[in-house]
Amino acid sequence: MHTLVLWVEQLIAWVAGWVHSVIEAWGYVGVAALMAIESCNIPLPSELIMPYAGWFVQQGKLNFHGVALAGAVGCVLGSLPSYWLGQVGGRPFLRRYGHWLLMSEHDLDEAERWTARFGDWAFFICRMLPVVRTFISFPAGVLKAKFWPFTLLTFLGSWVWCYGLAYVGVVFGDNLAAFKHLWHQFDALIVGVLIILLSLYVYKHLKHLKPQPKEASPSPAAESLPS
């Protein structure tokens, strides 16, 4: 367990350092690029990106409204490839390649329920929900969501999300050392919780990726029997 905790700490430190260097070198463009990566179904969490952007705001190097806007624009740019892929590939693509994305028709059915309940506003709401926000673009394409409402609501939902996370970085920017100390006190517990949550997430999706048994078709002899 100690080795796993050490490995996770090193991984987080490396990713955090890389995010920090990208934002430091590229500013608002770096924020947009990182958020675009996150929205392309690549596991680079916005919960890490935007607080770091907020830290640069707290240091007086970037503007608060600027980083929120850059993050929202990046989310839209990163969402479009998944949206178009969903439109072109549809359910057949999901059936064939969805397991590589840990996505199944069950996830698409859930997205359909969201849109049935909230209409296009589902894309606004989902953009403010962890995990769901990263994967909602592909179902939107499959469901043939109208491009401009989808784009606008994706932007607005992402804008709210980016403002909130950037504000966390602004408020707690001076207390990063305290958070690092807290991490070292509870690192084993935190890593354990993360592993459990990740395992549950993967299990939930893999469970629905299992092929469904096909209904047995009646034999010709059976079809010829009189009713």
Steps between C-alpha positions, in 0.01 A plus 500: 500500500784736583648449152161573339455815706848618404431429131170692510667795672773507236245478218289782643812712556613442140160583351462806723848619406424455130170689529679777688772528234248508211297781659816689597637478144180553299265688731139506381585291193646236732185498713284457189722224362499304826122525534462391137703189580272424794190537282642255243439210743864506611534462880653839580260631766375856490499478881878526472528740206272785602610532865856534370377770264336664801833488682657701216215749541571519872865571417394787272628332183163434335151651508218314679241556227760425235588154633131406538431609143807315368396184686147512359626556145736206541213280617300584189794437266573167666135393491449547127701194379299271730176666392577455130620143558169424667308651210693306236553171683185481711401189688688260263827675588413478872421129474829432323745732673323622814692260724819693425336811649326309781174611342202279428148530369394517863686834529329617183164397643574708810585798279171449316314512832677825587404660169145364521462667838684829445526533122810681373553644849629155599828592329525811718431304819732211416787740439494583871512137618829318563579206266171540308615830355791334321291236320177682414616624159499162325140418606399851390626421151331159492173660609536753216493800731485825306850638459457860613286433810742223598801729450346794687380294797831313516677834516271643769511191721877476464533871575322459833710193580826679413408805707434280803823302476710807423352668808619205709852567378469872576372444854737222598802608300688609811425172678643247254768404752233423760315279252819313415560440871141375537551267203807345665305444823216317330666377180423130557133572569469732199665252264278221634185705437619590150566135417156396628324773303694420183427129539129566544498729197676243281281215629183698436600557139649158430183339635301667225760421235429127520324379184130445550364153420310492174144377495473155346327515163229238437598205283340459157317195630354698784396781265317248280290365785137612492403749767 
